[in-house]
Amino acid sequence: MIDLYSWPTPNGWKISIALEELGLPYTLKPVNIGRGEQFTPDFLAISPNNRIPALVDHDPPGGGAPFASFETGAMLVYLAEKTGRLLPTDWRGRHTVLPWLMWQMGGLGPMLGQHGHFRLYAPEKIPYAIDRYERETRRLYGVLDGQLGRTGAYVAGDDYGIADIAIFPWTMTHKAQGLTLDDWPHIQRWYATVRAREAVQRGLAVGKDLRKAAGMDAETRKNLFGTPPAATQPGE
Ligand SMILES: N[C@@H](CCC(=O)N[C@@H](CS)C(=O)NCC(=O)O)C(=O)O
């Protein structure tokens, strides 16, 4: 059994979707990031970067002590290796998928996150920041559209896998980013295909009611965008 420490957000959905795709049994342990639960000592012991999601696998490959993991890219590789699915095992196939996973982790996720922040949540609208992240967001969408045009199927080729799972939830934010998929026909085609998968729909439903109940109130803003509690400051 796997414990999934998560909250319904793009990064959280990556892992609930992967677990649903793989049919692995898991229990959701909600971490309300609007209420600062990502800073509790118990959660930090699993996820030292105070970010969701994280997991604890009580039945790791080869047995032994429960295994904890954080950072969605690493978690997706872990789940794929545990099951032998969603990531090719031959070196060429594997190293065709991994660059796109890294591209999402180092580019698409952080840049869209910053774009969304400056566009929607920053207390003052800073045109330079909004323009810079919008340009980068559009550039990354163009890169993805070009790749999907070349493969004609999924991000890394003919097979659906962890690169698609990592990228898809971030493309779900396109409206919040002020974008329309009409401008990127290959993303639009791929998006509809991935969105229609039953496991994707189940993964997106995980914790949905919790998200509905949580608003962007003052405490949420403080926990997400303010100074972290003193206990997590560097050097303490
Ligand atoms: N690189 C991390 C990013 C995780 C991340 O940013 N998670 C967000 C939710 S989407 C979070 O936990 N935010 C809490 C906070 O900002 O305090 C990963 O891929 O796991």
The ligand as an SDF file (V2000), in Angstrom:
LIG
                    3D

 20 19  0  0  0  0  0  0  0  0999 V2000
    9.1800   20.4520   -8.0030 N   0  0  0  0  0  0  0  0  0  0  0  0
    8.1460   20.0540   -7.1000 C   0  0  0  0  0  0  0  0  0  0  0  0
    7.0810   21.1150   -7.0410 C   0  0  0  0  0  0  0  0  0  0  0  0
    6.0020   20.8020   -6.0390 C   0  0  0  0  0  0  0  0  0  0  0  0
    5.1290   22.0170   -5.7570 C   0  0  0  0  0  0  0  0  0  0  0  0
    5.4700   23.1510   -6.0970 O   0  0  0  0  0  0  0  0  0  0  0  0
    3.9840   21.7710   -5.1010 N   0  0  0  0  0  0  0  0  0  0  0  0
    3.1190   22.8650   -4.7300 C   0  0  0  0  0  0  0  0  0  0  0  0
    1.6860   22.5520   -5.0820 C   0  0  0  0  0  0  0  0  0  0  0  0
    1.4430   22.4260   -6.8580 S   0  0  0  0  0  0  0  0  0  0  0  0
    3.1880   23.0690   -3.2160 C   0  0  0  0  0  0  0  0  0  0  0  0
    3.3700   22.1400   -2.4790 O   0  0  0  0  0  0  0  0  0  0  0  0
    3.0380   24.3030   -2.7490 N   0  0  0  0  0  0  0  0  0  0  0  0
    3.0820   24.5800   -1.3480 C   0  0  0  0  0  0  0  0  0  0  0  0
    3.8200   25.8430   -1.0200 C   0  0  0  0  0  0  0  0  0  0  0  0
    4.1280   26.6200   -1.9450 O   0  0  0  0  0  0  0  0  0  0  0  0
    4.0840   26.0620    0.1650 O   0  0  0  0  0  0  0  0  0  0  0  0
    7.5690   18.7080   -7.5570 C   0  0  0  0  0  0  0  0  0  0  0  0
    7.5140   18.4990   -8.7710 O   0  0  0  0  0  0  0  0  0  0  0  0
    7.2200   17.8810   -6.7110 O   0  0  0  0  0  0  0  0  0  0  0  0
  1  2  1  0
  2  3  1  0
  2 18  1  0
  3  4  1  0
  4  5  1  0
  5  6  2  0
  5  7  1  0
  7  8  1  0
  8  9  1  0
  8 11  1  0
  9 10  1  0
 11 12  2  0
 11 13  1  0
 13 14  1  0
 14 15  1  0
 15 16  2  0
 15 17  1  0
 18 19  2  0
 18 20  1  0
M  END
$$$$
